[in-house]
Amino acid sequence: MIGYYIHHQGRGHLNRALAIAAELDQTVVGLSSHPRPADWSGEWVDLPRDDESIEPRDVDAHTRLHWVPLHDAGLRARMARISRWISESKPRLIVVDVSVEVALLARLLGVPVVTVALPGIRADEAHGLGYDISAAIIAAWPRQADGMISGLSASARRRLHCVGAISRFGSRGDEGRPALGSGSSRRVLLLGGAGGSSLDPAAVATARASTPDWHWTVLGSRGGRWVDDPWPDICSADVVITHAGQNALADVAAARRPAVVIPESRPHDEQVTTASVLAGSSRWPAIVRWNFPETGWPTLLEEAAALDGDLWRTWNDGNGARAAAAVIRAELTHAATSDAS
C-alpha cells in the first residue's frame, strides 16, 4: 500500500496525483483536505484543515519549517489523523506533494518518503530538510529545463528525477486536436488557474478590443468561467495565454499549442523561475511577458502563432506520469530489499 499526500491549494497537486496514481499497480490511498475526486480509485483519508486559525503564531518554527502554527487545533488533528493512518495501515511508502511537515512526520514514523519538488528557489532550511530526508525527489519538468530549481544539497540533487511534465491529459493523445489555423477565425485562449489570478478584467477587455481578428475565450481567470475539462478549449486555440503554473504548462504542452506565458507571483519565485527558463531558451514555443501587456497584442499574438507548437514534445512527451510511477516503484523495491536484509 502507498500513501499519497495531496496539498489542497489549487488543483495542480490533485491533478498530478491522479495521473501518477493511475500508473501504479499498487493500492494508493489519498490523504488530503481536498474532497475526494470522483475518479480516485483507492481509499481517501479526509484531513482536517490546518490553515483556518484567525491569528496563527510562530508558523515556521523560527524558519526551520513552513507551516506549524502553535496550539492550532486543526494542525494537531491533521497530524494525529495522518499518524493514526500510518500506524493502522502500515504503508510501504508515502508520496508527498507537497509538505515538508508531512514528509518529516512520515519519515519519523519509519516510512520512506518520495517528495514531489516544485520549481523555484528552495534554499531555505525547511525545504533542505524535506528534500534531504526523502528517498527520492520527483521533478515534473524535463532534464533539458536547466535552472528550474535551486538550493538543493548535492545529496538531494543526486536523488532528483526529472520525469518531464505531467498532464492529466497526457493519455488523450491527439484527441480533438485540430490543426492550427484550421477554423474560420483564429482563436486565443486565456487560461487562469485555481490558485488565484492577478489579471485585471479591464486589461483583458482592452486586449480583446485591440485584436478584432481573434476570438477570445477566458477560462479560470477573474471574469472568466470555470470548466472541469478545458482540453477542448486548449486544443481549439491557435495561441494560449497562460500563467506559468506547472499543470497549466503541462496541459498546453500536451496539446502542442504555442503560448504567451505570464507568470503569477507565487512563494519561492515558483512561476517566475519557470518563466525564466522558458524565456532563456528557444527549445519551447513560448513567448514570456512579465506582466500582462497594455498594448501590442496584435503583434504579440501573430508572433506566438508563428511558433511551432510541436516543439513542446520535449517538455511533455506524454510519459511523465509513467516515469514518476517508475521512480516510486524503484523505491518500493529498494525498501523491500532493505526490509529483507
SEPAVO-284136 format. One line per field, with one value per residue (C-alpha): x, y, z; residue in one letter. Coordinates in nm, 4 decimals. Each point is the difference from the previous one (the first is absolute). Layout:
N
X = c(X	...) .
Y = c(Y	...) .
Z = c(Z	...) .
r = c(A	...) .
***
This chain:
341
X = c(0.0000	0.1153	-0.1140	-0.0240	-0.0211	-0.1596	0.0208	-0.3377	0.1083	-0.1193	-0.0610	0.3504	0.1119	-0.3204	0.0139	0.3613	-0.0878	-0.2856	0.2309	0.2767	-0.2321	-0.1597	0.3434	0.0695	-0.0844	-0.0327	-0.2859	0.0359	-0.1687	-0.0529	0.0516	-0.1271	-0.2327	-0.1272	-0.3379	0.0487	-0.0077	-0.2473	0.2742	0.2255	-0.0071	0.1520	-0.0857	-0.0110	0.0943	-0.1626	0.2396	-0.1001	0.1114	0.2982	-0.0319	-0.3236	0.1285	-0.0735	0.3386	0.2542	0.3201	0.3602	-0.1081	0.3522	0.1650	0.2679	0.0498	0.0638	-0.3390	-0.2688	-0.3354	-0.0276	-0.2046	0.0174	-0.2969	-0.2013	-0.2797	-0.0181	0.3710	-0.0135	-0.2998	0.1539	0.3312	-0.1740	-0.2201	0.3009	0.1902	-0.2952	-0.0399	0.3699	-0.0134	-0.3112	0.0662	0.3789	0.0656	0.3161	0.0651	-0.1562	0.0079	-0.0219	-0.1206	0.0783	0.0717	0.3303	-0.1884	-0.1864	0.3180	0.1861	-0.2830	-0.0101	0.3777	-0.0017	-0.2521	0.2371	-0.1682	0.2097	-0.1053	-0.0017	-0.0386	-0.1315	0.2112	-0.1304	0.1986	0.1555	0.2534	-0.0026	0.3092	-0.1812	0.0610	-0.3454	0.0272	0.3529	-0.1236	-0.2918	0.2127	0.2867	-0.2215	-0.1731	0.0943	-0.0649	-0.1135	-0.2251	0.0188	-0.2775	0.2117	0.2464	0.3735	0.0637	-0.1705	0.3132	-0.0510	-0.3541	0.1020	0.2817	0.1207	0.0123	0.2882	0.2357	-0.1555	-0.3557	0.0957	0.1262	-0.3477	-0.1817	-0.1842	-0.1131	-0.2845	-0.1428	-0.3257	-0.3009	-0.3370	-0.3347	-0.0546	0.3228	-0.1783	-0.2482	0.2515	-0.1264	-0.3653	-0.1966	0.3122	-0.0561	0.2827	0.0989	-0.1949	-0.2498	-0.3048	-0.1836	0.1609	0.3039	-0.0540	0.1860	-0.0598	0.0810	0.0558	-0.0167	0.0608	-0.1773	0.2839	-0.1035	0.0581	0.1194	-0.1375	-0.2148	-0.3218	0.0187	0.3487	-0.1268	-0.2929	0.2428	0.2123	-0.3076	-0.1163	0.3421	-0.0074	-0.3332	0.1338	0.0365	-0.2745	0.0787	-0.1036	0.0767	0.0106	0.0817	0.1065	-0.1946	-0.2857	0.0312	-0.1893	0.1220	-0.0225	0.1004	0.1388	0.1791	0.1549	-0.2364	0.0614	0.3773	0.0032	-0.2121	0.2218	0.2604	0.1749	-0.0366	0.0724	0.0823	0.1630	0.3167	-0.1498	0.1291	-0.3318	-0.1186	0.3239	-0.0171	-0.3518	0.0944	0.3054	-0.2135	-0.2174	0.3102	-0.1345	0.2336	-0.0255	0.0397	0.1128	-0.0604	0.1184	-0.2020	0.1598	0.0436	0.2130	0.3648	-0.0230	-0.1592	-0.1570	0.2637	0.2656	-0.1915	-0.0624	0.3696	0.0957	-0.2456	0.1151	0.3630	-0.0431	-0.1289	-0.0774	-0.3654	-0.2729	-0.0647	0.0321	0.0412	-0.1375	0.0555	-0.3263	-0.3203	0.0824	-0.2058	0.0705	0.1465	-0.2342	-0.0503	0.3756	0.0451	-0.2709	0.1386	0.3493	-0.1318	-0.2157	0.3079	0.1761	0.0096	-0.2234	0.1497	0.3160	-0.1832	0.0717	0.3237	-0.1829	-0.2853	0.0525	-0.3112	0.2035	0.0502	-0.2502	0.1327	0.3579	-0.1011	-0.1705	0.3215	0.1944	-0.2528	0.0135	0.3796	-0.0156	-0.2525	0.2390	0.2877	-0.2069	-0.0993	0.3629	0.1045	-0.2752	0.1049	0.3617) .
Y = c(0.0000	0.3527	0.3186	0.3141	0.3353	0.2699	0.3679	0.1722	0.3337	0.0286	-0.3026	-0.0741	-0.2349	-0.2014	-0.0259	-0.1189	-0.2574	-0.1359	-0.0445	-0.1731	-0.2227	-0.1286	-0.1301	-0.1930	-0.3662	0.0460	0.1027	0.3771	0.1781	0.3747	0.2232	0.3546	0.2801	-0.0033	-0.1696	-0.3457	0.0247	-0.2247	-0.1683	-0.0948	-0.3793	-0.0654	0.0924	0.3684	0.1365	0.3373	0.2239	0.2943	0.3408	0.1593	0.3499	0.1338	0.1636	0.3714	0.0867	-0.2773	0.0371	-0.1004	-0.1795	-0.0916	-0.1058	0.2670	-0.0734	-0.3735	-0.1034	0.1547	-0.0337	-0.1138	0.2694	-0.0309	-0.1513	-0.0353	-0.2536	-0.0653	-0.0752	-0.2282	-0.1936	-0.0199	-0.1441	-0.2364	-0.1307	-0.0630	-0.1679	-0.2228	-0.1027	-0.0856	-0.2039	-0.1910	-0.0434	-0.0451	0.1488	-0.1114	0.3543	0.3463	0.2462	0.3624	0.2784	0.2230	0.0540	-0.0056	-0.0657	-0.3058	-0.1355	0.0390	-0.1571	-0.3054	-0.0432	0.0360	-0.2851	-0.2149	0.0275	0.0807	0.3202	0.1031	0.3767	0.1911	0.3102	0.3325	0.2522	0.3028	0.1061	-0.2767	0.0931	0.0523	-0.2338	-0.1567	-0.1057	-0.1252	-0.2196	-0.1360	-0.0875	-0.1442	-0.2525	-0.1117	-0.3294	0.1527	0.3346	0.0236	0.3110	0.0403	0.1746	-0.1254	-0.0404	0.2578	0.2690	0.0953	0.2456	-0.0989	-0.0479	0.1398	-0.0528	-0.3807	-0.1672	-0.2164	-0.3090	0.1081	0.0870	-0.3560	-0.1227	0.2441	-0.1712	0.2340	-0.1988	0.2633	0.1903	-0.1876	0.0838	-0.1494	-0.0116	-0.1843	-0.3188	0.1714	0.0371	0.1949	-0.0327	0.2991	0.1891	0.1832	0.1432	0.3539	0.2578	-0.2573	0.1920	0.2868	0.2517	-0.0122	-0.0706	0.0997	-0.1596	0.1859	-0.2696	0.0899	-0.2265	-0.1177	0.1405	0.3589	0.2579	0.3608	0.0751	0.3103	-0.0691	0.3541	-0.0677	-0.3205	0.1889	0.2548	-0.2794	-0.1599	0.3286	0.0566	-0.3380	-0.0149	-0.2726	-0.2379	-0.1815	0.0016	-0.2595	0.0636	-0.2923	-0.0078	0.3622	0.2840	0.0748	-0.3403	-0.3233	-0.3157	-0.3347	-0.3413	-0.1029	0.2814	-0.2418	0.0847	0.3722	-0.0460	-0.2155	0.2409	0.3011	0.1292	0.1701	-0.0563	0.2788	-0.1664	0.0483	-0.2006	-0.2626	-0.3518	-0.1591	0.2755	-0.0205	-0.3805	0.0142	0.2593	-0.2082	-0.3151	0.1821	0.1316	0.3562	0.3027	0.2178	0.3441	-0.0627	0.2611	-0.1205	0.0673	0.0913	-0.3163	-0.0924	-0.0853	0.1584	-0.3192	0.1402	0.2669	-0.2730	-0.2098	0.3014	0.0909	-0.3467	0.0316	0.3524	-0.1076	-0.2767	-0.0427	-0.3682	0.0627	0.1993	0.2641	0.3767	0.1317	0.3309	0.0937	0.1938	0.0014	0.2400	0.3169	0.0335	-0.1934	-0.2976	-0.0290	-0.0406	-0.2228	-0.2443	-0.0120	-0.0784	-0.2708	-0.1582	-0.0309	-0.2262	-0.3756	-0.1517	-0.3422	0.1167	-0.0611	-0.3729	0.0289	0.1719	-0.2483	-0.3267	-0.1559	-0.2347	0.2177	-0.1775	-0.3398	0.1081	0.1327	-0.3310	-0.1811	0.2074	-0.0935	-0.3698	0.0059	0.1396	-0.2667	-0.2665	0.1613	0.0140	-0.3667	-0.1007	0.1957	-0.1637	-0.3476	0.0580) .
Z = c(0.0000	-0.0855	0.1690	-0.2121	0.1765	-0.2212	0.0916	-0.0222	-0.1524	-0.3619	-0.2213	-0.1266	0.2778	-0.0318	-0.3794	0.0179	0.2667	-0.2107	-0.2990	0.1978	0.2059	-0.3209	-0.1080	0.3212	0.0449	0.3767	0.2242	0.0363	0.2904	-0.0305	0.3036	-0.0452	0.1024	-0.3587	-0.0421	-0.1454	-0.3814	-0.1792	-0.2024	0.2934	0.0147	0.3438	0.3554	0.0932	0.3433	0.0693	0.1924	0.2211	-0.1261	0.1741	-0.1469	0.1467	0.3178	0.0217	0.1524	-0.0648	0.2059	-0.0700	-0.3161	-0.1168	0.3284	-0.0350	-0.3749	0.0496	-0.1432	-0.2219	0.1773	0.3633	0.1807	0.3783	0.1858	-0.3208	0.0412	-0.3736	-0.0290	0.3056	-0.1359	-0.3493	0.1155	0.2400	-0.2825	-0.2233	0.2846	0.0817	-0.3626	-0.0295	0.3207	-0.1048	-0.3734	0.0013	-0.3466	-0.1777	-0.1233	-0.0003	-0.2900	0.1163	-0.2338	0.1847	0.3703	0.1829	0.3237	-0.1324	-0.1586	0.3296	0.1996	-0.2269	0.0155	0.3801	0.0058	-0.2053	-0.3407	-0.3094	-0.1759	-0.3653	-0.0263	-0.3007	-0.0558	-0.1245	-0.2058	0.1596	0.2592	0.2613	0.1997	0.3315	0.2936	-0.0142	-0.3628	0.0636	0.2841	-0.2028	-0.3010	0.2032	0.1821	-0.3229	-0.1632	-0.3421	-0.1391	-0.3056	-0.2193	-0.2576	-0.2616	-0.2626	0.0623	-0.2736	0.2121	0.1906	0.2849	0.0999	0.3638	0.2112	0.3549	0.0098	0.1806	-0.2055	0.1594	-0.0831	-0.3563	-0.0506	0.0979	-0.2298	-0.2862	-0.2797	-0.1569	-0.2343	0.0271	0.1353	-0.1516	0.0902	-0.3773	-0.0712	-0.1056	-0.2326	-0.2807	-0.2996	0.1006	-0.1237	-0.1010	-0.3309	-0.2046	0.0907	-0.1971	-0.1267	0.1207	-0.1681	0.2369	0.2197	0.3653	0.3157	0.3391	0.3220	0.2606	0.3693	0.2957	0.3145	0.2122	-0.0662	-0.2709	0.0005	-0.3472	-0.0265	-0.1971	-0.1385	-0.1419	-0.1579	-0.1526	-0.1493	-0.1490	-0.1532	-0.1474	-0.1587	-0.1797	-0.1891	-0.2310	0.2934	0.1905	0.3739	0.2606	0.3673	0.2447	0.3689	0.0276	0.1569	-0.2342	-0.1657	0.0496	0.1693	-0.1786	0.1333	-0.3383	-0.1866	-0.2533	-0.2909	0.0517	0.0200	-0.3118	-0.2055	0.0782	-0.2437	0.2935	0.3742	0.2481	0.3301	0.3365	0.0685	0.2300	-0.0551	-0.0864	-0.2332	-0.1963	-0.0025	-0.1461	-0.2634	-0.0906	-0.0257	-0.2550	-0.1826	0.0006	-0.0198	0.3070	0.1466	0.3575	0.2712	0.3432	0.3130	0.3319	0.2082	0.3034	-0.0666	-0.3487	-0.1281	-0.3161	-0.0632	-0.0009	-0.2514	-0.2211	0.0156	-0.1247	-0.2898	-0.0813	-0.0055	-0.2564	-0.3535	0.0647	0.0777	-0.1803	0.2636	0.0143	0.3557	0.1218	0.3638	0.0252	-0.2002	-0.2880	-0.0284	-0.3737	-0.2916	0.0036	-0.3798	-0.0528	0.3053	-0.1088	-0.3540	0.1324	0.2299	-0.2723	-0.2207	0.2554	-0.0565	0.2670	-0.0589	0.1758	0.3288	-0.0467	0.1938	0.2885	0.0118	-0.1849	0.1554	0.2207	0.3076	0.2245	-0.1100	0.0720	0.3437	0.0767	-0.0982	0.2552	0.2681	-0.0906	0.0153	0.3524	0.0993	-0.1266	0.1872	0.3185	-0.0347	-0.0520	0.3086	0.2058	-0.1158	0.0991) .
r = c(M	I	G	Y	Y	I	H	H	Q	G	R	G	H	L	N	R	A	L	A	I	A	A	E	L	D	Q	T	V	V	G	L	S	S	H	P	R	P	A	D	W	S	G	E	W	V	D	L	P	R	D	D	E	S	I	E	P	R	D	V	D	A	H	T	R	L	H	W	V	P	L	H	D	A	G	L	R	A	R	M	A	R	I	S	R	W	I	S	E	S	K	P	R	L	I	V	V	D	V	S	V	E	V	A	L	L	A	R	L	L	G	V	P	V	V	T	V	A	L	P	G	I	R	A	D	E	A	H	G	L	G	Y	D	I	S	A	A	I	I	A	A	W	P	R	Q	A	D	G	M	I	S	G	L	S	A	S	A	R	R	R	L	H	C	V	G	A	I	S	R	F	G	S	R	G	D	E	G	R	P	A	L	G	S	G	S	S	R	R	V	L	L	L	G	G	A	G	G	S	S	L	D	P	A	A	V	A	T	A	R	A	S	T	P	D	W	H	W	T	V	L	G	S	R	G	G	R	W	V	D	D	P	W	P	D	I	C	S	A	D	V	V	I	T	H	A	G	Q	N	A	L	A	D	V	A	A	A	R	R	P	A	V	V	I	P	E	S	R	P	H	D	E	Q	V	T	T	A	S	V	L	A	G	S	S	R	W	P	A	I	V	R	W	N	F	P	E	T	G	W	P	T	L	L	E	E	A	A	A	L	D	G	D	L	W	R	T	W	N	D	G	N	G	A	R	A	A	A	A	V	I	R	A	E	L	T	H	A	A	T	S	D	A	S) .
***
